[in-house]
Amino acid sequence: MITADTLKTLTTFTRQGLARALAVSGYTGASFESAEFLGITNAGQFCYKVTYFDDAGTGEVETGKVFLTYNNGTVTADY
């Protein structure tokens, strides 16, 4: 069961928190301009819209999604 406190935490990640969660999950170098919680997917993942500066590609601010998965007290992140 996901408690109310855990739900509140999982729906209020900051852009820095998402970058840390990605780093712990094996993704390095993530940096975001903004992060906005969108909702919970049908698979139970917590979906965030993120913006980031694409310095390796277009040189513009791009938009993407980060997905958090909660499993027995552990949070993992993926693109």
N, C-alpha and C positions, 0 to 999 in steps of 0.2 A: 504494500500500500504506500502511496505517496502522501505524506502528511501535508497539511496546509502550509507549514513553514518551508518545507522542501519545495512545494509548488511555487511559493512566493519567490524563493531563491532562483529556481530554474527559469522563471519568467522575467527576471529583472537583471540578467547578466549585462554588464557594461561591455564596451568595445574592448577594453583591456582584459576583462574576464574571459571573453570569448577567445582572445589571442592566447591567454594562458592555458585555457582548456585544450586548444588545438596543439599547443606545444607539448603538453602532457600526453596527448594522444599521438605524438610523433610528427607533427607538422611544425616546421621551423620557419621563422621569419614572417609570421602573419602580423599584420598591422592594419587597423581599420580606422577610417575617418568617423564612422558612425555605426550604430547597431540598434535595431528595432525588433522587438519580439512580434512575430506575426501570428503564431498559434501552434497548436499541437497537430502533427500529421496523423493520418490514419494508422500509421505504424507506431504511434506513441512517442515520436521524437519531437523535441522542442525546436521550432524553426525560427531563425532570426534572419532578417534582411540586413546585409552589411554593405557599406561602401568603402572602397579602398583606392589608393592612388596606384595606378598600373604603370610604374616607372620602367618596367621591362618590356612593355608592349606599346600600348597606345599613347601613354603619357597623360592620360585623362583619368578622371575619377570614374571608376566602374562600380557596378552593383553585383552582389552575389548572395548566396545563402550559406548559413552555417547551421548544422543540425546537432543538437545535444541529445545524448541518450543517457537515461538514468537507469541503473541496474544495481540493486542491492547496495545502495549508498555510494556508488561510484558513478561519476559523470565522465563520459567520453564525448569527443567532438569530431565532426567530419564535415567536409564540404559537400 
